[in-house]
């Protein structure tokens, strides 16, 4: 294993965050509905405050609820990390974005409708394959 002392602050943060996320990701299969509800309620209580207090959360039906809970957990943790050292925040945000990309989940805020949505995002290679299938049969 590479020495932690030889890593830049951002590299170290990404390493630590990735380990935490892997631990959380491995627990996704063990996550029951009570934990999912607790994560979603925790996110709402933490982030739907102040300017966002009138916003609603919508989860796309194509997003598995456990992935949604993981995405909301990462979002909440990223907001908490923003108050810490800049290198830590940048590393955490980058790692969280990588996991959301892996899960094919985007978090979108619509200020006109006052909604924050978790939406399913198709991978580019999936779109290309579908287009090729449509064109060439």
One Martini backbone bead per residue (centre of mass of N, CA, C, O) as a GRO file, in nm:
protein
  137
    1UNK     BB    1   0.097   0.035   0.023
    2UNK     BB    2   0.085   0.350   0.002
    3UNK     BB    3   0.192   0.627   0.131
    4UNK     BB    4   0.029   0.877   0.299
    5UNK     BB    5   0.267   1.094   0.317
    6UNK     BB    6   0.284   1.120  -0.022
    7UNK     BB    7   0.026   1.277  -0.017
    8UNK     BB    8  -0.192   1.484  -0.096
    9UNK     BB    9  -0.463   1.622   0.036
   10UNK     BB   10  -0.652   1.527  -0.191
   11UNK     BB   11  -0.562   1.231  -0.210
   12UNK     BB   12  -0.626   1.163   0.084
   13UNK     BB   13  -0.925   1.235   0.080
   14UNK     BB   14  -1.007   1.037  -0.142
   15UNK     BB   15  -0.918   0.786   0.008
   16UNK     BB   16  -1.100   0.816   0.258
   17UNK     BB   17  -1.373   0.849   0.114
   18UNK     BB   18  -1.365   0.588  -0.048
   19UNK     BB   19  -1.365   0.402   0.196
   20UNK     BB   20  -1.635   0.499   0.310
   21UNK     BB   21  -1.805   0.438   0.060
   22UNK     BB   22  -1.747   0.139   0.041
   23UNK     BB   23  -1.876   0.076   0.309
   24UNK     BB   24  -2.156   0.187   0.237
   25UNK     BB   25  -2.197   0.021  -0.025
   26UNK     BB   26  -2.182  -0.260   0.117
   27UNK     BB   27  -2.450  -0.180   0.293
   28UNK     BB   28  -2.685  -0.159   0.092
   29UNK     BB   29  -2.792  -0.456   0.111
   30UNK     BB   30  -2.856  -0.406   0.433
   31UNK     BB   31  -3.067  -0.201   0.374
   32UNK     BB   32  -3.342  -0.094   0.516
   33UNK     BB   33  -3.623   0.095   0.531
   34UNK     BB   34  -3.547   0.242   0.794
   35UNK     BB   35  -3.279   0.356   0.691
   36UNK     BB   36  -3.381   0.501   0.444
   37UNK     BB   37  -3.573   0.690   0.598
   38UNK     BB   38  -3.354   0.817   0.779
   39UNK     BB   39  -3.186   0.941   0.551
   40UNK     BB   40  -3.407   1.113   0.420
   41UNK     BB   41  -3.487   1.271   0.675
   42UNK     BB   42  -3.203   1.383   0.732
   43UNK     BB   43  -3.178   1.544   0.472
   44UNK     BB   44  -3.424   1.723   0.511
   45UNK     BB   45  -3.337   1.843   0.791
   46UNK     BB   46  -3.062   1.960   0.678
   47UNK     BB   47  -3.148   2.103   0.378
   48UNK     BB   48  -3.461   2.193   0.433
   49UNK     BB   49  -3.361   2.500   0.487
   50UNK     BB   50  -3.452   2.805   0.467
   51UNK     BB   51  -3.451   2.852   0.133
   52UNK     BB   52  -3.548   2.522   0.121
   53UNK     BB   53  -3.816   2.471   0.296
   54UNK     BB   54  -4.028   2.456   0.028
   55UNK     BB   55  -3.911   2.205  -0.068
   56UNK     BB   56  -3.903   1.910  -0.266
   57UNK     BB   57  -3.882   1.559  -0.298
   58UNK     BB   58  -3.772   1.372  -0.589
   59UNK     BB   59  -3.798   1.029  -0.713
   60UNK     BB   60  -3.710   0.842  -0.948
   61UNK     BB   61  -3.831   0.530  -1.041
   62UNK     BB   62  -3.535   0.438  -1.165
   63UNK     BB   63  -3.440   0.481  -0.873
   64UNK     BB   64  -3.316   0.319  -0.637
   65UNK     BB   65  -3.373   0.369  -0.307
   66UNK     BB   66  -3.082   0.302  -0.210
   67UNK     BB   67  -2.944   0.501  -0.401
   68UNK     BB   68  -3.087   0.750  -0.298
   69UNK     BB   69  -2.981   0.734  -0.010
   70UNK     BB   70  -2.684   0.753  -0.087
   71UNK     BB   71  -2.700   1.025  -0.235
   72UNK     BB   72  -2.807   1.188   0.010
   73UNK     BB   73  -2.574   1.129   0.196
   74UNK     BB   74  -2.354   1.256   0.017
   75UNK     BB   75  -2.479   1.537   0.006
   76UNK     BB   76  -2.472   1.595   0.309
   77UNK     BB   77  -2.165   1.547   0.348
   78UNK     BB   78  -2.074   1.768   0.149
   79UNK     BB   79  -2.193   2.005   0.301
   80UNK     BB   80  -2.035   1.956   0.561
   81UNK     BB   81  -1.748   1.974   0.418
   82UNK     BB   82  -1.761   2.282   0.330
   83UNK     BB   83  -1.671   2.378   0.635
   84UNK     BB   84  -1.402   2.282   0.568
   85UNK     BB   85  -1.138   2.216   0.431
   86UNK     BB   86  -1.089   2.258   0.100
   87UNK     BB   87  -0.950   1.987   0.029
   88UNK     BB   88  -1.163   1.808   0.157
   89UNK     BB   89  -1.404   1.900  -0.007
   90UNK     BB   90  -1.302   1.840  -0.291
   91UNK     BB   91  -1.257   1.537  -0.243
   92UNK     BB   92  -1.543   1.465  -0.158
   93UNK     BB   93  -1.691   1.568  -0.406
   94UNK     BB   94  -1.545   1.391  -0.615
   95UNK     BB   95  -1.624   1.118  -0.492
   96UNK     BB   96  -1.931   1.159  -0.499
   97UNK     BB   97  -1.952   1.195  -0.807
   98UNK     BB   98  -1.847   0.913  -0.879
   99UNK     BB   99  -2.075   0.755  -0.742
  100UNK     BB  100  -2.313   0.883  -0.893
  101UNK     BB  101  -2.218   0.788  -1.168
  102UNK     BB  102  -2.228   0.486  -1.103
  103UNK     BB  103  -2.546   0.506  -1.021
  104UNK     BB  104  -2.698   0.704  -1.215
  105UNK     BB  105  -2.713   0.992  -1.049
  106UNK     BB  106  -2.899   1.294  -1.020
  107UNK     BB  107  -2.894   1.627  -0.883
  108UNK     BB  108  -3.181   1.846  -0.903
  109UNK     BB  109  -3.255   2.199  -0.914
  110UNK     BB  110  -3.582   2.366  -0.898
  111UNK     BB  111  -3.676   2.694  -0.839
  112UNK     BB  112  -3.961   2.717  -0.963
  113UNK     BB  113  -4.079   2.434  -0.832
  114UNK     BB  114  -3.938   2.355  -0.566
  115UNK     BB  115  -3.723   2.113  -0.654
  116UNK     BB  116  -3.565   1.805  -0.567
  117UNK     BB  117  -3.398   1.574  -0.784
  118UNK     BB  118  -3.380   1.231  -0.853
  119UNK     BB  119  -3.209   1.111  -1.138
  120UNK     BB  120  -3.180   0.927  -1.413
  121UNK     BB  121  -2.866   0.839  -1.584
  122UNK     BB  122  -2.751   0.782  -1.874
  123UNK     BB  123  -2.516   0.645  -2.038
  124UNK     BB  124  -2.341   0.714  -2.314
  125UNK     BB  125  -2.297   0.416  -2.412
  126UNK     BB  126  -2.601   0.347  -2.405
  127UNK     BB  127  -2.690   0.554  -2.616
  128UNK     BB  128  -2.511   0.453  -2.847
  129UNK     BB  129  -2.628   0.167  -2.860
  130UNK     BB  130  -2.921   0.251  -2.915
  131UNK     BB  131  -2.863   0.405  -3.177
  132UNK     BB  132  -2.735   0.172  -3.334
  133UNK     BB  133  -2.984  -0.013  -3.317
  134UNK     BB  134  -3.175   0.184  -3.466
  135UNK     BB  135  -3.010   0.210  -3.733
  136UNK     BB  136  -2.909  -0.118  -3.776
  137UNK     BB  137  -3.087  -0.337  -3.594
   0.00000   0.00000   0.00000
